[in-house]
Amino acid sequence: MNQLTNIFKLLSDETRLRMMVLLYQEELCVCELSGVLEVPQPRVSKNLSKLRDMNLVADNRKEKFVFYKLKDDNQLLMETLQSISDKLDTYPQLVKDRQRLGLKEEILNNCCIDCD
């Protein structure tokens, strides 16, 4: 029962819910998530830390970046996110996030200006 309650606590936070819907669609780095969601990078990192602590995301280092993706072994979470994704058009903020996801390369390039 604890796992069930914890999943819904995570989903009750708008930023985390939006992040998880995006990560359900594809692997993203902190920079991309921050840019797509238009929220500060520290907030994204803090929320990713919570997801990592609950073993819901996996990370993968690629060059200078750490990319995150949802682990697919939590059936309840996957089914919930699938249900949300199936009706995405009924959630204007999630539609906006999906549209902004198309800007992820530009966002990543802008994030990388000071990387070298």
C-alpha positions in Angstrom: 0.0 0.0 0.0 2.9 2.3 0.7 4.1 2.2 -2.9 0.6 3.1 -4.1 0.3 6.1 -1.9 3.8 7.2 -2.8 3.1 7.1 -6.5 0.0 9.2 -6.1 1.8 11.7 -3.9 4.4 12.1 -6.6 1.7 12.5 -9.2 -0.1 15.1 -7.1 2.7 17.7 -7.7 2.2 19.4 -11.1 5.8 19.8 -11.9 6.6 16.1 -11.2 3.5 15.0 -13.1 4.5 17.0 -16.2 8.0 15.7 -15.9 6.9 12.1 -15.7 4.5 12.5 -18.7 7.5 13.9 -20.7 9.8 11.1 -19.5 7.1 8.6 -20.4 7.5 9.9 -24.0 11.3 10.0 -24.2 14.6 10.3 -22.4 15.5 13.8 -21.5 18.3 15.7 -19.6 17.7 18.2 -16.8 18.4 21.1 -19.3 15.7 19.9 -21.7 13.2 19.2 -18.9 13.8 22.7 -17.5 13.5 24.4 -20.9 10.4 22.4 -22.0 8.6 22.9 -18.6 9.8 26.5 -18.3 10.8 25.9 -14.6 14.2 26.5 -13.0 16.8 23.8 -13.3 17.1 23.4 -9.5 13.4 22.5 -9.2 13.8 19.9 -12.0 16.9 18.4 -10.3 15.1 18.3 -6.9 12.2 16.5 -8.4 14.4 14.1 -10.4 16.1 13.3 -7.1 12.8 12.3 -5.6 12.0 10.1 -8.6 15.4 8.5 -8.4 15.0 7.9 -4.7 11.8 6.0 -5.4 13.6 4.0 -8.1 11.3 5.3 -10.8 13.9 6.8 -13.2 17.1 5.6 -14.6 20.0 7.9 -15.6 22.4 7.6 -18.4 25.5 9.8 -18.9 26.1 11.0 -22.5 29.1 13.2 -22.8 28.4 16.3 -20.6 24.8 15.4 -19.8 22.9 13.0 -17.7 19.7 11.8 -19.4 16.8 10.4 -17.5 14.1 8.0 -18.5 11.3 6.3 -16.6 11.8 2.8 -15.5 9.1 0.7 -16.9 8.9 -1.9 -14.1 6.2 0.0 -12.1 3.0 -1.2 -13.8 0.7 1.2 -11.9 2.8 4.2 -12.9 3.1 3.0 -16.5 -0.7 2.4 -16.8 -1.5 5.7 -15.2 0.9 7.6 -17.6 -0.5 5.7 -20.5 -4.0 6.7 -19.6 -3.0 10.3 -19.3 -1.1 10.1 -22.6 -4.2 8.6 -24.3 -6.2 11.7 -23.3 -3.4 14.3 -23.5 -5.5 16.7 -25.6 -7.8 17.2 -22.7 -4.9 18.7 -20.6 -3.9 22.1 -22.1 -0.6 22.3 -20.1 0.5 18.9 -21.2 -0.3 19.7 -24.8 1.9 22.8 -24.5 4.7 20.7 -22.9 4.4 18.2 -25.8 4.7 21.1 -28.3 7.7 22.6 -26.5 9.3 19.2 -26.6 9.9 19.9 -30.3 12.3 22.6 -29.1 14.5 20.3 -27.1 17.5 20.4 -29.4 17.5 24.2 -29.3 17.1 24.1 -25.6 20.0 21.7 -25.2 22.2 23.8 -27.5 21.4 27.0 -25.5 22.2 25.1 -22.3 25.5 24.0 -23.7 26.8 27.5 -24.4 28.9 27.5 -21.3 29.7 23.8 -21.3 33.1 24.0 -23.0 
